[in-house]
Amino acid sequence: MWAYAARRVIIGILLLLTLSFVTFVLFFAGPADQAKLACGRQCTQEQIADTERALGYDKPVHEQWAHFAKGIVAGRDFPADKAAREAAPEIVTHCAAPCLGYSQNYATTVNSLLKEYAPISISLALVAVVIWLFFGVMLGIIAAVTKGSILDRGIVGLTLVVYAFPTFFIGIFFLKYVVVKWGIFDYPYYISIADGGVWSWLSNLLLPATTLALVFLASYVRMTRAFVLESLGEDYIRTAKAKGLNSRTVLFKHGLRAALTPLVTMTGIDFGTLLGGAIITESVFAYPGLGLLTVQSADAWDLPTVVGIVLVAGAFVILMNIIVDIAYAFIDPRVRLG
């Protein structure tokens, strides 16, 4: 078991290194003048040259990536130019490992930005995944056990209708009607558990999390229904029924467990993707999460921040895939041999 987990972790680290190199090259080897974009339109050529040295853009791309990779392991000091640091030590900013770079636009390290914005995206993703898993699996089971009935067709049809609406439409609908017109909820804004307690944290996350959950709900209802129906048609299920086990035990102990493996895969990938930021939902609700930070950084051409967000999002997806692989080993021990 430990050897299986170690192999998945090593593969994940190699994937993350590859992702960092490819992302870095794609963003920093382009034709645009990165120093000029970082400095601003009103900068003189001398100021642009100073910015280029300070951020390390005067080095070849492979050297820039090597310094970046070293900063992840050992940390870095900014400005990147050693002479500039020695000439003015009071302006030196230390970025502790794992250092993801320095944002000229925000005048702080990318790590500091992620530390500020990431908790909002993580909270939003956590609440959303609980909502869509609970209702998706529950409605999928109901649809499976009532196969062919009006209830089955109604559940599948309704979830598909909801799935057809884009995320921004659902979010704006909630804001316009549920918040403004009907007054069921106050206007949501993020508040941490430390500042407002669990209830304030959860109640303010409910609408944006539901907006996200509704987008994923239809696929989980359909997948759960299909997997449960497939497992209920297996020989061992008929054997369990022949032994006299009641329908509830057969469904939840035998049928549903067999359907968990593909659902775990879906949940891991979707959750890992959301941890990188829900761009549209966070923009609609003005939640200062990684999604909103991505939009603002891309608009300002803040490449170090964009690269940092891409790597964090990729790390979340890779981490969730590792967790899913290890979870497989518990659900189905046969995968340990793979």
C-alpha positions, 0 to 999 in steps of 0.5 A, spaced: 500 500 500 505 504 501 509 503 495 503 504 491 502 511 494 509 513 493 509 511 486 503 516 485 506 521 489 513 521 485 509 521 479 505 527 481 511 531 483 514 529 476 507 532 473 508 538 477 515 540 475 513 539 467 507 543 468 511 549 471 516 548 466 511 548 460 507 554 463 513 558 464 515 557 457 508 559 454 508 565 458 515 568 458 518 566 452 512 570 448 513 575 443 511 581 448 516 585 452 514 583 459 518 588 462 515 594 459 508 590 461 510 590 468 513 597 468 507 600 465 505 604 459 508 611 462 515 608 463 521 610 460 526 606 457 531 606 463 525 605 467 523 599 463 531 596 463 531 597 471 524 593 471 527 588 467 533 587 471 529 587 477 525 581 475 530 577 472 527 578 465 534 580 462 536 572 463 534 567 458 527 563 459 531 557 461 535 560 467 529 564 469 525 557 470 531 555 474 531 560 478 524 559 479 524 552 481 530 553 486 525 559 489 520 553 490 525 549 494 529 554 497 526 561 497 528 567 493 529 575 494 527 580 490 529 584 486 532 578 482 538 583 480 543 581 485 547 588 484 540 592 486 539 588 492 546 590 494 545 597 493 539 598 496 538 592 501 532 596 505 527 594 498 529 587 498 523 582 499 524 575 501 519 570 499 520 564 503 519 557 500 515 555 496 516 561 492 512 562 486 514 569 484 513 577 485 508 581 483 510 588 480 503 590 480 501 588 487 508 590 490 508 583 494 510 576 493 505 571 489 505 567 495 502 573 499 496 574 494 495 566 494 494 566 502 489 572 502 485 569 496 485 562 496 481 561 503 475 564 499 476 559 493 477 553 498 471 555 502 467 555 496 469 549 493 468 545 499 461 547 500 459 546 493 462 539 493 458 537 499 451 540 496 452 537 489 455 530 492 449 530 497 443 531 492 446 528 486 447 522 489 441 522 493 437 524 487 441 519 482 439 513 487 432 515 487 432 515 479 435 508 479 430 505 484 424 508 480 427 507 473 422 508 468 417 512 472 414 519 472 419 521 478 425 518 474 424 522 468 422 528 472 429 528 476 433 527 470 429 532 466 429 537 471 437 536 472 438 537 465 434 543 464 438 546 470 445 544 467 443 548 460 443 554 464 450 558 464 453 559 471 453 567 470 445 566 469 444 562 475 448 567 479 445 573 476 438 570 477 440 568 485 442 575 486 436 579 482 430 575 485 433 571 491 436 576 494 434 583 491 426 581 489 424 576 494 429 578 500 430 571 502 438 572 503 442 578 505 447 580 499 452 574 500 459 577 502 465 572 504 467 572 512 471 567 515 470 563 520 475 566 525 471 573 524 464 571 523 463 564 526 461 558 522 454 560 521 456 567 518 461 563 514 456 558 511 450 562 510 454 567 506 457 561 501 450 558 500 448 562 494 455 562 490 456 555 492 449 553 490 450 556 483 457 552 482 453 545 485 447 546 480 452 546 474 455 539 476 449 536 479 446 534 473 452 529 471 452 526 478 445 525 478 445 521 471 452 518 473 449 515 480 443 513 476 447 509 471 452 506 476 447 504 481 443 501 475 449 497 472 451 494 479 444 492 481 444 488 475 450 484 477 450 477 479 452 478 486 446 483 487 441 477 485 445 472 490 444 477 495 437 478 494 436 470 494 439 470 501 434 474 503 437 481 505 432 486 505 432 491 499 436 497 503 442 493 505 442 490 498 442 497 495 447 501 500 451 496 502 452 492 495 450 496 490 452 503 491 459 501 494 460 498 487 458 505 484 463 509 488 469 508 484 467 512 478 464 517 482 470 518 486 474 519 480 469 525 478 469 528 485 476 528 485 477 532 478 472 536 479 474 538 486 481 539 484 479 544 478 474 548 483 480 549 488 484 553 483 478 558 482 471 559 480 472 564 475 465 566 473 462 565 480 467 569 483 466 574 478 458 575 479 458 575 486 465 579 487 468 574 491 475 575 492 478 568 490 483 565 486 478 566 480 477 573 481 484 574 482 486 570 475 481 575 471 484 581 475 492 579 474 490 577 466 487 584 465 493 587 468 498 582 464 501 580 471 504 574 469 508 572 475 501 572 479 498 568 473 503 563 473 503 562 480 495 561 480 496 556 474 501 552 478 497 552 484 491 550 480 495 544 477 497 542 484 490 541 486 488 537 480 494 533 481 493 532 489 486 530 488 488 525 483 493 522 488 488 522 493 483 518 488 488 513 486 489 512 494 482 512 495 481 506 489 486 502 493 481 502 499 475 501 495 478 496 490 484 493 492 486 490 485 488 497 483 494 496 488 497 492 483 497 497 477 
